[in-house]
């Protein structure tokens, strides 16, 4: 007699806890001087278990008039290795200036900057998977691409070309949308290699000069646009590459609401944010409360924002149909985070049968297509076999588990239902 297969689906609920997932969330800053031996042992106790990213700043001002030596490169490798050993994805910024006085600390010639970029290549490529985000082009006050004589469009194109070689395979980021446009003649799309970092979010109505005043018409591709137009641009760009940054307390912050703040961060497709500075605005967020009638009701603004930085995948529904001994599973997975996931990942269906054997079925789902605010209908076929069906997700390069915002086993398996 032919067996009648059935699938009893789990009843899914979304969780509100912090998900310790790679390349997303709050970060802290760790600064080093390239010529000095890094005090890494002392730094161990400063690392937060809840943070998966770290902004690593390496000051190379001591080499403004000479090439980097083996000592400097060795120190960089030690630093990158330390964060790699502790499973911290690196947001990297190599700078000449940490005082807001780049004119005093930068090389005299652009050729020296280009030479330094070239010399970074071996260390960057050794840790090209762990370094997920390279901020800036070495120059500018605090390395933030302003105040430097090397930031004409012509010079930025030269710097960008050099970085595209030495930091190949690493997402590179510039400070302002207009700088992105100066480097790219076409609108954001598949194959984008350059992202954005904004270290003045909410600092003023222009994010401290990140955008143009409201009277700008926004028609010139290589000129800054007003905030509304730039945020539309950032939203399009964020579909392909990440955006990170820092919030700054500005005079208008007291007039904002939690809803407005969240909508703006979502519009920016924000992946990572400084969790320490600016404490004045972070404290303001802690005093706000999410009051909408859902599972997040009553949570303070700081925690709500932190738990939505980057991607937040949640299984909403599961069903199955059967034909000729094959079970076709269909899932609905939403992304409730501010942004997507920008690296290769592997999604698997896992069947644990009645004898306890574990069978894994690797899907071809591209997690990078699970965009912010969208629900995704996903289908895959597995052989019919009695047992419990689970969903599992891991980052490809290091096999690190990516947790869903659903109840799961200790190793990240989300129960979908029973096949019988």
N, C-alpha and C positions, 0 to 999 in steps of 0.2 A: 504494500500500500504506500502511495506517495505521501511523504511527510509534508504537513502543512506548517510552514515556518511563520513565526510571529516575532515581533520586536516590541518589547515593552519599554517605552522611553522613560528616562528620568524626568522629574519635574525640576526645571532649572531655576536657580535664583542667582542674582548678581551680588557679589560681596563688595564691601566698602573698605576693606583693609588695604594697607600699603603693599604693593607687589614689588618684590625685590628683583626686578627684571633688568637685563643689560641695556646700556645706552639709553637711559631715560632718568628723569627725576632731578632731585636736588643734588648739588655738588658743592664742594669747598675748594679753595685755592691753596696750592702748595707751590712756594716759590724757591728757586735755586739760582745760584751763580755758577756758571759753567766752569770757572777756574777753580772752584772750591770743592773739596771732598764733601759729598752730600751726607748729612747726618741722618741716614735712613733708619737706623736702629731706634733712635729717639722718636722718629716720626710714626712708628708702628702704633703706638698708643693713641695717636691723634686720628687714626682712620675710623670712620663710622661704618658699622656693619650694615646700616640701612641705606647707604649710598653706594651705587654701582659705578659712578663716574667721578673723576677728579680733574679739575682744571690745573694743569701743570705749567707753570711759567718758568722759563729758563732764560736768565739774563746773560747775554753775551757781550755786554758793553766793554768788558776788559779786552776784547779783541777788535775794537773799532778800527784800529790801525794795522791789523795783522790777521793772518789766517788763523782759524781754529787749530789748536794743536791736539796731539793724541790724548792729552790729559782731559781736555774739554769733551772730546767725543766719548772717551771712556766713561766720564762722569754721566753723560747723557744716557749711555747704555745702562749704567747702574740704576739710574732713576727710572727709566722705562721698565727695566727688569723688576724693580721693586713693586711697581704698581701692577705689573703683569702677574707677579707671584701672588698678590693679594686680590686678584680678580677685579681690578678697577679699570674700567675703560678710560682712556686718556683723552681729554680735550687739551690740546697742546698749543701753547703760545710762546714762541721764541722772540725775545725782545732785546732792544738796546736800552730802553728807557723804562724806569719804574717810578719816576718822579714828576712826570708831566713836563720834562725839559729835554725833549728828543734832540733839539739842536746841539746840545752839549754832549750827547752820548752816542750819536750815530756816526758812522764812517763819513769821511769827506767825499768819497767817490761811490757812485752807484755800483761800480764794478766790484768793490769790496763786499757790498751786500749780496750781489749775485754769486760771488765766490763762496760766501758763507752758506748760502742756500745750497749750492752744489756740494759743499762738504757735509751737509746734514744727511745726504742721501743714504749712506750705509746704515746709520742708526735708525732712520725712519723706516727703511725697508725691512730691517730686521724685526721691527715691531709694528709692521704695517696693519696687522689685524687689530692689535690692541689700541693703537692710536686711531681713534674713530673720527677725529675732528681737529683740523689744523687751523687755528685762528690767525688771521692777519697775514702780513707780508714782512714781518720783523720790524718794520719802521713805524714811526708815529709816536705821539705821547702815549705812554703805557702800552705801546704796541697796538694801539687801537686805530691806526690809519687816519690820524688827523694831526696837523701841525708840522708835518715833515715836508722837506723840499723834494722828496722822492715820490710824491703821489700825483704827479701829472698822469693823464691817461696814457701817454707814451711809456712812462716809466712803469706804471702798473701793469701794462701788457708785458713788458720785459720781465718783471718780477713774477707775474702769474705763469708765464711760460717756463721760467726756471723752476718754480714750485711744482708745476705739472709733471716735471721729470723727477725731481728729488722726492716728492711726496705722492708719486703715482700710486693709485689704489686707496688713498686716504681722502676723505671729504675735506675740501678746503673751504674756508669761509672768509668773506670780506665784511667790513663793518657796516656799510650803508647800501641800501638798494641801488642807489645811483652808481656806486662803484661796481656793483654786479653788472649793471647795464653797460658800463664803459668797457667791460671785459667780454660782453656777449652781445652780438648783433641781433640774435633771434630771441623771442620770448621763451620763458621756461618750458621745458618739455623733457621727454625721455632722453637720458644721456647727460643730464646736467651734472657738472662736476664741482660747481662752486655754490656754497650755501651762504648763510648770513649769521652774524652774531651781533646782538644789540645790547650794549652795556649801559643803556640809558633809558630803559623802558619806564614810561610814566614820569620821567624826569622833568618834562615840560610838554606843552602841546605839540612840539616838534621832536620829542624825545632828545632834547638838547642838541638840536641840529641834525639829527638823523634824517628828518623830513624837512620839506620846505614850509614856509608859512602858508596859511589857508588861502591866500590870494594867488598862489601859484596855479597856472593853468594845467600843468602836468602833460604838456604835449611834446616836449623835447625829450627824446629817449635818453640823452646823456646829461640831463639836468635833474635835480631832486624834485619830487612831486609832493603835494600836500599829503598829510597823514592818511586821509581816507583812501586816496588813490594808491599810496604806497602799501597800505595794509591789504588792499585787493591784490596788488602785485605779489606780496609776500604769501598770501593764501595760495596763489597759483604755484609759486615756487616751492612752497612747503609740501606739495604733493609729490615732489621728486627728491628733495634734499632737506636735511634737518635744519632747524634754527635754534640757537642757544643764546643765553644772555644773562642779564643782571637787571633787577628792578631798582629804581632810584626814587626816593621820596621827592615829589614835586609839589608846588604850591596848590595844584588842583586836586591832589589825591583825596583830600577830605570831601570833595564834591562827588567822588566816584562811589559806586555801589559794588557789591560783590558780583552781581549779574553783569555789570558793565565790564569789570575787570576780567572776568572769565571769558566773556565774548571776545574781548580784545586779544587775550592770550591764545584763544582758540583760532582766531583769525590769523595770528602769527604762526600757527602750527608749531607752537613752542615745544621743544623736546627736553631741554635741560635748563635749569635756572639756579643761580647762586642762592644757596640756602642760608647764608650767613649775612650777606650785605645786600641791600641797605636795611639794617635792622629796624629802622623807623617805619618803613613801609611793610616789612614782614610782620611787625608787631600790630600794625593797623589791620592787616589781613586776619591775624589771630583773633581780633576783637569782633570780626564780622561772623555772621551765622547764615548757613544755607537753610532757607525756610520753605523751599518748594516741597510739595507733598510726594516725596519718593523716599527711597531707602537712604538717601544722603541727608535727610532733614535733621537739623540740629548740629551738624558738623561745622566746625569753625573754618573760616575761609582759607587759612594757611594749609590745613590738612586737605581740604577739598582740592585746592590748586595742586598741591604736591602729588596727590594720588591720580591726577589727570594729566600731569606732564608726560609728554610722549604718547605712547600707545597704551591702550587698556582693552584687551580682547575679552569678550564675554560670550559664552555659548547660550543661545536663547531658545533653541528648538532642535529636536532631532527626530527623524522619521526614517522608515526603511520600506522598501518593496522587494519582492523576491521573484526570481525567474531562473529556472534551470539550475538550481543549486547555487545561485549567486545572490548575494544581498547587496542591494544598492542603497547606500546610506546617504541621506541628505541632511546637512546641518545648516543652521543659521547662526553666524558668528558676527557680533557687532564690535565695532571699535569705538569705545566711548572716551578715548583719550583726546588730547589736543592735537596730536600728530599721528603719523604712521610709523612703521618700522622700516628702516632703510637698508638693512643687511639681509643676506640670504639666510633663510630659515627652513627647517624641515618639519612638516606637519605629518604625523603618523596616526593611523587608527590601530589600536592595540586590542587584541582579543585574548582574554584569559579564560581558557576553557575549564570544564568541570574538573579536570585532573590537575589544574594549576599550571599547565603549559602556557607560555606567553608567545603569541604570534603577532608580529609587527608588519604593518602594511604602509609603506612610504607613499604618500600622495604626491601629486605634482602641483599642489596649490602654492601659488606665489604670495607669501605673506605680505610682500611689499605692496600688493594691490589692495590690502585691507585698509582703506583710507579712513581718516578721522571723520566721525559722525555718520559712517555708513554701516549698513548691514550687508553681509555677504552670504549668498546661498552657495553651498559647497557640496559636491557630490563625489562619491568614490565607491568602487565595488570591491567587496571582499567575499571569499568563499563562505558559504553557509556552514556554521559550526556552532554548537551550543556553547554559550559562555557569556561573560560580561564584556561589553564593548566600551573602550575608553578612547579619549583623544589626548594626544601629547604633542608638544611643540618644543623645538630646541633650535638654538642658533647653530648655523652650519659649521662655522670654522672651529669652534671650541666645544661644540655639543652641549652648551650650557642651556639648562631648562628655562623656558619662557613660560611663566605662570599665567593662567587665565584667571579672570575675576569670578571664578566659580569654586565651590568646594572641590577639593582634590586630595589625592593621596599624598604622602610625604614626598614622593618623587615627582609630583606634578601631573599625575594622570587624572583627567576629568571624566567621571563616570557618565556615559551616554545612555546606557540601557542594557537590557538583557535580550540575547538571541536565544530562542528555544523552539 
